């Protein structure tokens, strides 16, 4: 163990310094949903189920935006590795156009979809409260895409701390406004579920504007932004960014939509089951976003090393990222296992909901390692520009295996919400193994070709 640590210790240090701000920044996206659930949970299981439904549906759009924004990061990391500053500003211009277009279009889709939530066969009182909440989340999507564009630009160049700081402040603002509006503090009206929607929109609007101002005014980006502008838009650059961003978005969509699809199936069982699903899922999503922070850093390092043609360093750095995520997710697995009854009580005191959520957290503890390793595998391969095969892997793991098996175990066989979660665990296991095989074969091949 000591020899292993000494072998990879330089990579641990480099990766950690780059990863921990990204982890906290990524965690910020999930903490918004988590704080929404914590704030509203003590008002009853129907409002909590409404927030669960709204966040489950919005999460599909959110990860689509995150995935599209990731089309910029490996390209910037690769160009930075080659020392090509002139193309970096051009990439940002094109990414901003793509991301804001996506933000506006999907915001309109969310608003339209909120009017048809009754088609999901959920409890009517849950849908009634979820509809206005989802609409506010939809409005927040546009400033979220603005934030992500400039965040991925800065992180692609290795500057990760500012987005972390903005995310921390944004979450504090979200909590303060959310509590004030939900419970009617400081003379404000008591708004319930709508209050957390307004808080989330306000938080993301301020974060987007602040991140944009930071990047455009910071002296450290001056040399990179000389070519930033909209007077020389080229389809080739748009195609290049979409060539990575679209498959990455699909990877996120396939995984997160599987959990959202699971939420819809759980909703057929009742409000208590859906509320418990939301509790366990929000905790699992929090650890997933922490792992995705390590994944994002791994993608940046892989792209940078790929641009420099340092394939041995690329492989060593990637393996170090695997080690880091295994340690992180091992700790969270133990936390879920030993805190499975205590953690749900932070959300709600309803014993039926707590009991169901406690059983789900045991399953979540089992899939922590697989969830962490699969997302790191995706990040490393993304840095290489290898996105098509991993997209197929995620489709097979979650929608060919996970969801159909979840329906069979949970609905057909009558194992309920636990049957659905065991099926999702098998999907994560499949993705983890196949992505590691892909990483191993691709990086070994690059390393061997460099030695010839």
PyMOL commands that set and color helices and strands:
alter all, ss='L'
color gray80, all
select helices_A, chain A and resi 2-41+45-81+86-114+117-120+124-156+161-183+185-187+193-217+219-221+235-267+271-308+311-338+343-346+351-383+388-412+416-451
alter helices_A, ss='H'
color red, helices_A
deselect
rebuild
show_as cartoon
